[in-house]
Amino acid sequence: METLEKLKSLSESVPKPPTLPTEKELKNAEEKLGVTFPPSYVEYQLKYSDVSFGPFELYQLFEDGSYTDLISSVREVREYGLPEHLLPFLEDNGDYYCFDLTSKGPEYLVRFWSHNGTTNEKWDNFLDWVEECWIGEHI
């Protein structure tokens, strides 16, 4: 995917980059969360989630209790009022970028959810969000 390759080319060297998850870990996360991840996000997780660029650290599929642990983070943010139809993939200062599970898949809309409530910010899919927000705002 061209956008993910662009992101990888911008990757910064870090002493200990994250480990890429396995297919089994991906399926485990989908089962525990009761969702099917969008294909572009699956591609990102399996091939590009070791990329380090800009200030964003997207959630990882490992259940390690860290602040980037997707499964425990989803459970935690639900307690703060995140609606069930939104699946966060990134926390940014108490706000979240999320897949809108009510949108037509397989590539869900990405919505921004503020700790103050729902906003109108949205992107057509994960790759558009990567291009516009992750790459575009940090180049």
C-alpha positions as CSV (number, residue, x, y, z in Angstrom):
1,M,0.0,0.0,0.0
2,E,1.6,3.2,-1.2
3,T,0.6,5.3,1.8
4,L,2.0,2.8,4.3
5,E,5.3,2.6,2.2
6,K,5.5,6.4,2.4
7,L,5.0,6.2,6.2
8,K,7.8,3.6,6.4
9,S,10.2,5.7,4.3
10,L,9.7,8.5,6.9
11,S,10.3,6.2,9.9
12,E,12.8,7.4,12.4
13,S,15.4,5.2,13.9
14,V,14.7,4.2,17.5
15,P,16.8,2.1,19.9
16,K,14.2,-0.7,20.3
17,P,11.4,-0.6,17.6
18,P,8.1,-2.3,18.4
19,T,7.7,-6.0,17.4
20,L,5.3,-6.8,14.6
21,P,2.3,-8.9,15.7
22,T,1.6,-12.3,14.3
23,E,-1.6,-13.3,12.4
24,K,-2.6,-15.2,15.6
25,E,-2.2,-12.2,17.8
26,L,-4.3,-10.2,15.3
27,K,-7.1,-12.8,15.3
28,N,-6.9,-12.9,19.1
29,A,-7.5,-9.1,19.3
30,E,-10.4,-9.3,16.8
31,E,-12.0,-12.1,18.9
32,K,-11.6,-10.4,22.2
33,L,-13.0,-7.1,20.8
34,G,-15.7,-8.8,18.7
35,V,-14.7,-6.9,15.6
36,T,-13.1,-7.5,12.2
37,F,-10.3,-4.9,11.6
38,P,-10.3,-3.1,8.2
39,P,-7.9,-4.6,5.7
40,S,-5.6,-1.5,5.6
41,Y,-5.3,-1.6,9.4
42,V,-4.5,-5.3,9.3
43,E,-1.8,-4.5,6.7
44,Y,-0.5,-1.7,8.9
45,Q,-0.4,-4.0,12.0
46,L,1.3,-7.0,10.3
47,K,3.8,-5.1,8.2
48,Y,4.3,-1.5,9.4
49,S,3.4,-1.2,13.1
50,D,7.1,-1.1,13.9
51,V,7.3,2.3,12.2
52,S,8.2,5.2,14.4
53,F,7.3,8.6,12.9
54,G,6.2,11.8,14.6
55,P,4.5,11.8,18.0
56,F,1.8,9.2,17.4
57,E,2.1,5.7,18.9
58,L,-0.8,3.6,17.6
59,Y,-2.2,0.9,19.8
60,Q,-0.4,-2.5,19.6
61,L,-2.1,-5.9,19.5
62,F,0.0,-7.3,22.3
63,E,-1.7,-7.7,25.7
64,D,1.1,-6.4,27.9
65,G,-0.7,-3.9,30.0
66,S,1.2,-0.9,28.5
67,Y,-0.3,2.3,27.4
68,T,-0.3,1.1,23.8
69,D,-2.1,-2.2,24.6
70,L,-5.2,-2.1,22.4
71,I,-7.3,-4.5,24.3
72,S,-6.9,-3.0,27.8
73,S,-7.0,0.5,26.3
74,V,-10.4,-0.1,24.7
75,R,-11.8,-1.4,27.9
76,E,-10.5,1.6,29.8
77,V,-11.8,4.2,27.4
78,R,-15.2,2.6,27.3
79,E,-15.4,3.4,31.0
80,Y,-14.9,7.1,30.2
81,G,-17.9,7.1,27.8
82,L,-16.5,6.1,24.4
83,P,-19.5,4.7,22.5
84,E,-19.5,1.0,21.6
85,H,-19.6,1.7,17.9
86,L,-16.3,3.4,18.0
87,L,-13.1,1.4,18.2
88,P,-10.0,3.5,19.1
89,F,-6.7,2.9,17.5
90,L,-4.8,5.9,18.9
91,E,-5.1,8.0,22.0
92,D,-3.9,11.6,21.6
93,N,-4.0,13.7,24.9
94,G,-7.3,12.1,26.1
95,D,-8.9,12.2,22.7
96,Y,-9.2,9.3,20.3
97,Y,-9.0,8.4,16.6
98,C,-11.5,5.5,16.1
99,F,-13.0,3.2,13.5
100,D,-16.7,3.8,13.2
101,L,-18.1,0.3,13.2
102,T,-21.5,1.5,12.0
103,S,-20.0,2.6,8.7
104,K,-19.9,0.3,5.7
105,G,-16.9,-1.9,5.8
106,P,-14.6,-3.4,5.1
107,E,-12.8,0.0,5.3
108,Y,-14.5,1.8,8.1
109,L,-14.7,5.6,8.5
110,V,-12.3,7.0,10.9
111,R,-13.7,9.4,13.4
112,F,-12.2,11.7,16.0
113,W,-13.7,11.4,19.5
114,S,-12.9,14.1,22.0
115,H,-13.0,13.4,25.8
116,N,-15.6,16.2,25.6
117,G,-17.8,14.1,23.3
118,T,-18.4,13.4,19.6
119,T,-17.0,15.7,17.0
120,N,-17.6,16.0,13.2
121,E,-14.0,15.2,12.2
122,K,-13.8,12.2,10.0
123,W,-11.8,10.5,7.3
124,D,-13.1,8.0,4.7
125,N,-10.7,5.2,5.8
126,F,-7.5,4.4,7.8
127,L,-5.2,5.2,4.8
128,D,-6.7,8.6,4.3
129,W,-6.2,9.3,8.0
130,V,-2.6,8.1,7.8
131,E,-1.9,10.4,4.8
132,E,-3.7,13.4,6.2
133,C,-3.1,13.3,9.9
134,W,-0.1,11.2,10.6
135,I,2.0,12.1,7.6
136,G,0.5,15.4,6.6
137,E,0.5,17.0,9.9
138,H,4.1,15.9,10.8
139,I,6.1,16.6,7.7
